[in-house]
Amino acid sequence: MDPDDTAWSDPTSTTSSASAVITPTLAFSEVPPSMETSTVIPAATCLTSSSSSSVHKNEGPRLLNYSAFNSLAKSSASAVAGAAGWCCSIAQRAYGGGKGLLGLDTLKVNKRNEGDDKEEWNKEQQTSLWQRLSSLIGKDIVSLISLPIWVFEPTSFLQTMAEPLQYSALLDKAVECECVHEKLAYITAWVTAMYSLAVRTRKPFNPLLGETFEVIAKDGSYRFLAEQVSHHPPISVAKVWAEKWWLVLELHVCTKFYGNSLEVTIEGTNHFQDLQSGTHFTWGHLSTTAHNLLLGSVWVDHWGDLTVRSSTGDYANVRFEKTGWMSAGRYQVSGGIFDASNVKEMELSGKWNESLWAHRVHRNDSGRDCVHDTLLWAFVPEPVHPKFKINKFVQQNLLAITAEQRAVLPPLTAVSGQIAYSWS
């Protein structure tokens, strides 16, 4: 029997059962159903006033046509259901085109299929995380709470500090340049490339106080050494030695939790020394926001102003745009290189996840201004670990167990051995 018929079969019922009859579907409809085809029977055909000749004396208004009234209710329910489906269709279109209003262009609301992005946390994980973090809104959560293991990736902050060395060739180019403005351009490119790597959504482990991590390049071009110098607050320091330059990185991580996002600010000053020219360069850090921690797909945004200063007084200033409405400005980098008198010598533009270009305007022999474009850096896609999104450089240079290490390690079981040697 039709549920609607069941709901309206008893004319003596005095309960309002609109919710039992009007059952608009929650599924979004691509084509709005036409509401003009729904026939609404006028009330006059269903209800007769007390002045009607068909009503006996001393009788008040009563239902004269139960089937007509039933048809009225059904048609009204159909009309409202059609309107609801139409509104849902409009909402879906507005959502599809406007979800970027909050920068959530990667938000997923449909059921995910196997093989989709594994960085999407399931409902139980998000609920568990919210129970732990709900009382910490507006606070620094780095040192206040123990997080579940599935939030982490198999690296430490000391190891992540070494990741940008896969672009150490940019620092070699900076040293070889004779013009300080070109040196600034390549150092800025290296900093931009560094942020292109900081897009993984899982958290590295905090190192123990006094823990160290060392990397020696396979070709012997540099040596990296990092140490955790403070546990609360977490502060890490690293130094890199090369033949013609050295580099010092300082990392003091501060966080603020906002419910569905986490803002990360890093304190510390980074140093680069050109041993050939004696020029010294310094710069700070950007801010980073991790979005959709509890709802949707987690994604990372780097934003803020960054200034690379040289000991000569020249400097580079670049802005990493913060993602806005409709994903406006996402990944965009723009700025310039200035001399000690604040005169712009070069323009810089690009995207921190793709490339960085330098544009220099100069006057040719005919007296006309020409723009010389130089590609400073371009991101090269490479295979990543399917679960943790760790690239090949990290797997082979920072996580792999070397032959020398295997020789001194105790025997491993088959299971632990498979995990331990899976990066090599």
N, C-alpha and C positions, 0 to 999 in steps of 0.2 A: 504494500500500500504506500502511496506517496506520503512522505512525512508531512507535507503541507496539508493534505487532506486530513490526516490524523489530527493535526493541530486545530483544524477549524470545523471538525465534524460535530462538536457538541455545542448547540446554540445556547445552552443554558450556562455555559462557562462564563464567569465574570472576571477571569484573570486576563490581563493584557499580555498577549503572547507575541508581541512584535519581534522579539529577539528570536523566537522559534520559527518565524516565517521568513523574515528578511535575513537571508544568509549570504551576503556578498562574498565572493571568492577573494582570497588574499593573493592569488596568483596574478602577476602583472600581465595585462593583455596588451599585445602589440597593436591591435586595431580596436579603438573604442567602440563598444556596442551601441547601436542606434537606439536612442530612447524614444524617438518619435513613433516607433511601431508599437509601443506599449499602450494598450487601450485602458483608460481610466474611466470607469462607469460613474456618472454623476451620482451624488448622494441622493438626489431626489428620486432616483429609480430604486433605491434600496430602502430608504426611510420615508415614512409618511407622517406628516404632522398630525396633531390632535384634532385639527379641523377637517381632516379628510373624511369623506362620506363613508369610507369603508371601515371606519373605526366606530364601534358601538359607544354609546354614551357611558360615562363613568370609566372609560378606559383611557389610559395615557398612551403616549407614543410607544410603539412596539415594532420589532422587526417583522416586516411583511414578506421579505424574499431572502431566505437564507442562502440560496444558491447564488443570487445576485451579489449579496454581501461577500460571499466567499470569493467570487470572481473579482470583486473590487479589491479585496485584500491581496489576492494573488498578483493582480496586475500592478498594484502599488508596490508590492515587494519586488516584483521584477524590475520596475522602474528604478527603485532605490538601489537594487543590486547592480543594475546597469550603470547608474551614476557612480557607484563606488568603484566598479571596475574601471570606468573611464578615468576617474580621478587617480586611481592607482597607476594607470598607464601614463598619465601626465607626470605623476611623481617619479616614475621610473625613468622617463626621458629627461626630466630635470636633474635626477640623480646622475644619470649617465653622462650628461654634459656638464654638470656642475659640481661633481664630487671633488674636482680640483680646487673648488673655492677655499677649502681648508688645506690644500696641498696633499690631499689623500688620493692622488691619481693611481695609486697601486692598491687601493682598498678593494677587498674581495668580499662579497656578501653571498654569492652563490656557493653551493656545495662544491668543494674541491675534489677533483678526480685524482686517482693515483698517478704519480709522476709529475704533479704540479710542484710549485715552489715549496720546498721542504722547510723554508724559514717561517712558514705560517704555523703559529703555535696553536695547539688544539684547545678546546674549551676548558677542559679540566686543568691544563697547565695555566691558562690565563686566570681562571678562578683561584687557583692555588696562589699564584703570584699576587693577585689583588688582595687576598686575605693577609698576606705578609706586608704589603706596601700601603694599604689603605690608610693607616695611621701615620704615614710618613710624608704626606703631601706637603711640599714646600721645604723639605729638609734634604740634607746631604745624606744619601743612602749608602755611600761607599763603605763607610766604617760603622754603620748602625745596624746592619742586618746580615744574616747568613742567607744566601740565595740558593734555590734548588739547583742541582747539578746540571739539569738540562739547559740552563741559561748560559752555560759556559762553553768555550771552545778549548781545544787542547793546546793552548799557548799561554804564556805569561806576558805581563806588560813589558818585561825586559826583552822578550823575543820580538814583540811587535815594534819596539824601538829600532830594531835592526832591519825591519822590512824595507824601508826606503833606500837602503844601500843597493838594491837591485837597479837603481838609477844613478849610481855613483859616477857614471860616465859624464853626467851633467856637471858635476863638481870638477871633474878633470878638465872639461871644456872651459869652465869658468877660470881656472888657473891659467890656461893657455892664452886666454884673451888678454890683449894689451890695454884695451879701453876699459875703464872701471864701469862704464855703463853697460857694456856687454857682460862683464862679470856679474853685475847685479841682475841682468836678464836671465842668465843661466842659473844663478842661485835661486831666484824667484821661481823659475821653472821646476827646479828640484823640490822646492817646498810645495808647489802645486801638485807635482807628481806624488808626493808623500800623502796628500789628502785623497788622491784617487784610490789609494790602497785601503784607506780607513772607511770601508763601506760594509764590512761584515757586521751582522747584527747580534752576534753572540759575544759575551763578555770574556776577556782574558782573565786568567787567575791573578790574584794579587801575590807578588813574590814575598817571601819571608824577609825579615829584617836581616841585612847583611848578605842576602843571596846575590850571586853574580852570574853573568852569562857572557860567554866569549864566542866570537866568530872570527875565523881567519879565512879570508877569501881563498878559493881554490887556486887562483892564479897569483896569490900573494900580493894583490894590489892594495889591500887594506887589512887592518885588524880592528875589531870592534870589541869593546868591553863595557858592560853595564852593571850597575850595582843598585840594590834597593837600600837607600840611605835612611829612610824613615818608613815605619809601618803605619802609624796613625799620627798625622795624615800620611797617605801613601805618596812617597816622593822617590822618583827614580832618576838616576844620572847616568849618562853614557858618554864615552869618548871613542872617536875613530881616528886612527893614525894611518896616513898614506904618505907616499914619498914626497909629494909636493903640497900637501895640505893636512890640516887636522880639523876635527869637528867635535863640538861638545853639545849634547842635547840634555835639557832639563825638563822634567815632567812631574808636575804636581797636579793631580786630578781632583777637581771639585765638581760635585753633581748637585742637581736640584730636581726633585721628582714632582711632576705636575698631574699625576693621575694616569693619563694615557700617553704621556711623553716624558722624556728624561733629558734635561739640558746639562751638557758637560762643558765646563770651562777649565782651561789648563793654564796654570801659572808657571813661570819660568822663562829664562832667556837662553836662546840658542846661539852658539858662536861658531864662526867659520874663519879659519886663518889661512890666508894665501901665503905660503912660505916663500914663494918666488918674489912677489912684489912687496910682501910685508903688510898688505892691506887686510884689515880685520872687519868682519861683517857680523851683525847681530840682528835677531828678529824674535818675535814672540809667538803667540798661538792664536788660532781661531776658536770660535765657539762651535759646538756640535750639538744637534738635537736628534734624539732617536724617537721617532714617531710610532704610534699605534702599538704600544707595548701590550695593551689589553684588548684592543679591537682592531682587526684588520691585519694586513701584512706589515711587518716592521721595516722601516726604511730610515736612512740616515741623511741628514742635511748639514753641511758645513757652511758657516756664514760668519761675516764680520770683516773688519779692515785689518790688513796686515802690512807692516812696514819693515823692509829690509834696509838697514842703515850700514854705511861703510865708514871707515875711519877717515876718509877724505872729505866727508860732508855730503857726498852724493847719496841718494837713496831711491828705493823703489817702493811705491805705494799701490796696493791692489785691493780691490773689494770683491769679496765672495758674496754674491747676492743671496739673501735669504728667500727661500721659496715662499711665494705669495699665493694669492687667489688664482685659480685656474692654472696652478703650477707655474705662474709667471716668475721668470728669472731663475728657475732651477738650474743649477750647475754653472751659471754665468760668472765669469771672472773678467774684470776690467780694471784698468789702472794705467800707470805710467812710470817712467824712470826720470828722475829730476837731478839736476846738478846742485851744487852747494848754494846756488842763488835762486833755487826753486824754479828754474827754467826747465820745461819738459823737453827731454831729449828723445824719448821713445814713448810709444803707446803700446800697451799690452792688452790683449783680449783673448778670449777662448772660453773653454768649459773645463772645470777641474776634473771631470771624468773622461775627457777626450783629448784635449790638446791646449797648448798655449802658444800664441804668436806675438812677435815683436814687429812693430811698424815704425819705420823711421822715415821722416820726410827730409829730403835733401835736394839741393839745386844742381841741376846738371849743367853741361857746358853751354847749352843754349839758353840758360837762364830760367828754365821751367822747373817747377817743383815736382819731384817724383817720390813715390812712396815705395820703399824697399821693405818687403815682407819677409820675415825669417821665422821658420817653424822651429821653436825652441825645444818642444817636447810633444810627443804623441803617445797616447796609451796604446799598448799592444795587447790585445786579448790573448789569453792563454788558458789552457785547461785548469779547472779548479776541482777541489775535492767535492764530491756530490753532496755531502752533508754539511760540511763546515765552510765551504766556499774558499778554502785556502789554496793559493796558487802554487804553481810548480816550484818557483824560487824558494818559497817558505818551506815547502815539503822537503826539498833536496838540500837546502843550506842551513835551515834553522831547526828542523824537527827530525831529520834523518839521523839514525845512529851509524856512526862511522865504523870502519873496520877496527880501528884502534880501540874504540869504546867497546865493541863487541868482545874483543879479546880479554878485557878485564871485567866485564859484567858477569854476574853469577848465571848459572844455567836457568833458562826460562822454560816454562811449560809450553805446550803447543798453543794453548789459547792466548796466554800473555805474550808469547813470542810473535804470534800473528799480529796482535795489536801494536806491539813495540816496533816491529819492522815494517809496518804497512806503509810508511812514508818513503822508504828507500827504493 
